[in-house]
């Protein structure tokens, strides 16, 4: 197992818990290293076939559901908490009714929340289990995929070549551009995924408490009245913090929540999904352009009160200080998001907040904080078989970086799909009782 980043115990991020990103870590410890970007996520496991990726396009939903339960069991084995959200069907039905009246669709999901600190603990346990069974090299950047006669032969680094009959690519979102460049070099076919662009919303935790107590991460989908754009609530972090993420030379915003260490606020993203058509083929470049614009204006991340956005004025430090919501990202610069996000995106976001206010009164308050920008860089998707094998023999691509998943759960499942395929080719007979 090769990873560009550091060992999990050496991954230390100054931007964690609201501190300012120094942009000096190379590579970024939030995104790279043992456990990937998921190591510093707030550790949500969605036990569902409906969210978290596109694996249902490769395997049937019954198999996907079986694998979700299997993966959940693995996380439990290595220390994930027992509590499962999203099991109160009567309460969920009532929330769905209220959402429908507001023009929202609720996607109920069973969810296990590890929290950032528990997520790290689970990944350490996995590392301890694997280190004597698998050769693991961290701090090693793969440069190229080696191919011989239409089949994969291994990978190369700056210093050496590492050969193998099978290669599984799992570069994560941060490695998605590298994977695209390698795919182009090798002549592999790709299709573009949507780009999700929006803001992170922060409000008093009490406003969202009913929803988060039932579902932990309520997932709502909204189609805007003016543009009919798909707009969605994503990555709810109850009692959490807003944090920064670095993608090479840009800073974006995200959220995290801990299992034990809680704040008075809840944050979540509102993202607008856009599927660009011909001739445009660079959704990642577009998202980075918007994020870079926010960085130029603010020096990093912009924060604005919803009331100031509605009134067409920038937020100032004085206006932020009068808000009933105390920002958890102290390094964010008060400003005006309308100088960064296109009118279409802002209209969709405000519309959805007004709809959410009918389900969670107070969420569209003037005091609600909006941080920008949040971008989800979903990789262009390689042409893959149902076993997630590329057009090059024995070369597999899994996880978020391959453009087929966007969650811890489905990323984990995609690894199992590829592993089962390799085991079958090596002559192993699999049954349901086996761990893979």
Secondary structure, DSSP 8 states (H G I E B T S, - for coil): -EESS--GGG---TTGGG----S--SS-TTTSSTTGGGGGS--EEEE-SSSSBSGGGTS-HHHHHHHHHHHHHHHHHTT--S--BS--HHHHHHHHHHHHHTTEEE---EEEE--HHHHHHHHHHHHHHHTTTS--EES----EEEEETTEEEEEE-SS-EEE-S-EEE--TGGGHHHHHHHHHHHT--EE---EEEEEEEEEEHHHHHHHHHHHSS--EEEE-TTT--EEEEEEEETT-EEEEEEETTEEEEEEE--SS---SEEEEEEEEEE---TT---HHHHHHHHHHHHHHHHSS-EEEEHHHHHTT----HHHHHTSSS--S-TT-EE--GGGTS-HHHHHHHHHHHHHHTTTSTTTT-TT-EEEEEEEE----EE---TT-B-SSBTEEE-SGGGTSB-SHHHHHHHHHHHHHHHHHHTT----TTS--
